[in-house]
Amino acid sequence: MKRMILALVAAVALTGCIKIDKTPPKNLPAYVKLYPGSTQVMNLSLGGVTADAVTTMDPPDTVMIFYRNQASANGLTEAAAPPQAAAGASAGQEQANFTDATGKMLLVVAKPQAGGTLVTLTWKNPTASGS
């Protein structure tokens, strides 16, 4: 997670383009779905990457089942999480990185918190990836 934050900071420094909003993202790629019944927390666009955070009362494993099914239905495959990602994870946190040969990418992190789960989705913007 620290590497992701550093990468986002570096992208801001290079692109100078950052947008933070509390409304759900517009123009989601077809392969990115917001978790059903979730509550919007934050949306961040940074150059060619967007991150969206929502909360849900469902546990992390239920959230990940939803996203694994969605990814499979959209032709994305799950890549192995890097060891440093697992080392920095909090207790009960689950995450998965989904990609395909065309450059689509979706990173899902489901982190337990008091009374539910914080779900963070990160994806490449269609205009940035050409898809």
C-alpha positions in Angstrom: 0.0 0.0 0.0 2.9 2.4 0.8 4.3 1.8 -2.7 0.9 2.6 -4.2 0.7 5.9 -2.3 4.2 6.8 -3.4 3.3 6.0 -7.0 0.3 8.2 -6.7 2.3 11.1 -5.3 4.9 10.7 -8.0 2.1 10.7 -10.6 0.8 14.0 -9.2 4.2 15.5 -9.3 4.6 14.5 -12.9 1.1 15.2 -14.2 -0.1 18.0 -11.8 -3.6 16.7 -12.3 -5.5 15.5 -9.3 -9.2 15.5 -8.6 -10.8 14.4 -5.3 -14.6 14.1 -4.9 -17.1 12.5 -2.6 -19.5 11.6 -5.3 -19.5 8.2 -7.2 -17.2 8.2 -10.2 -18.8 9.0 -13.6 -18.1 7.0 -16.7 -16.9 3.8 -15.0 -15.3 1.3 -17.4 -17.6 -1.6 -18.0 -15.4 -4.0 -16.0 -15.5 -1.8 -12.8 -18.6 -2.2 -10.6 -19.3 -0.4 -7.4 -20.2 -2.8 -4.6 -24.0 -3.3 -4.4 -25.6 -1.3 -1.5 -22.3 0.4 -0.6 -22.0 4.0 0.6 -19.7 6.3 -1.2 -16.7 7.7 0.8 -14.3 9.2 -1.8 -13.3 9.3 -5.4 -9.8 10.2 -6.5 -8.6 10.7 -10.1 -4.9 11.1 -10.6 -3.6 11.2 -14.2 -4.5 7.9 -15.7 -5.6 6.2 -12.5 -8.9 6.4 -10.5 -9.4 5.2 -7.0 -12.8 4.9 -5.4 -13.6 4.1 -1.7 -16.9 2.8 -0.4 -18.1 1.2 2.8 -20.4 -1.8 3.2 -21.7 -3.8 6.1 -20.6 -7.0 4.4 -17.4 -8.8 5.5 -14.2 -8.6 3.3 -14.5 -12.3 2.1 -18.1 -11.6 0.8 -16.8 -8.4 -1.0 -14.0 -10.4 -2.6 -16.3 -13.1 -3.9 -18.4 -10.4 -5.6 -15.3 -8.9 -7.3 -13.8 -12.2 -8.3 -17.0 -13.2 -10.0 -17.2 -9.8 -11.7 -13.6 -10.0 -12.9 -14.1 -13.5 -14.3 -17.3 -12.4 -16.1 -15.4 -9.5 -17.7 -12.4 -11.6 -18.8 -10.0 -10.4 -16.2 -7.7 -12.8 -14.4 -6.4 -12.6 -10.9 -2.7 -11.9 -10.5 -0.8 -13.0 -7.5 -0.5 -10.2 -4.9 3.1 -9.1 -4.3 4.6 -10.3 -1.0 5.0 -6.7 0.2 1.3 -6.1 -0.2 0.5 -9.0 2.1 3.1 -7.9 4.6 1.5 -4.4 4.9 -2.1 -5.7 5.2 -4.1 -5.3 8.3 -5.7 -8.3 10.1 -8.7 -9.6 8.0 -7.8 -7.5 5.0 -8.2 -9.1 1.6 -7.0 -7.8 -1.8 -6.8 -8.9 -5.4 -5.3 -7.5 -8.6 -7.2 -8.3 -11.8 -5.8 -7.7 -15.3 -6.2 -8.8 -18.9 -4.0 -8.8 -22.1 -5.5 -5.4 -23.3 -4.2 -3.5 -20.3 -7.3 -3.4 -18.1 -6.4 -3.4 -14.4 -8.5 -3.4 -11.3 -7.1 -3.6 -7.8 -9.6 -4.4 -5.0 -8.8 -4.0 -1.3 -11.4 -4.9 1.3 -10.3 -3.8 4.8 -12.4 -4.5 7.9 -13.3 -1.6 10.1 -15.7 -0.9 12.9 -19.1 -2.0 11.8 -18.2 -3.1 8.2 -15.7 -3.0 5.5 -13.9 -0.3 3.6 -13.6 -1.2 -0.1 -11.1 0.5 -2.3 -11.1 0.1 -6.1 -8.3 1.3 -8.2 -8.3 1.1 -12.0 -6.7 2.6 -15.1 -8.9 5.2 -16.8 -10.1 4.1 -20.2 -8.6 7.2 -21.9 -5.3 6.5 -20.3 -5.1 2.8 -21.3 -6.7 3.2 -24.8 -9.4 0.7 -24.0 
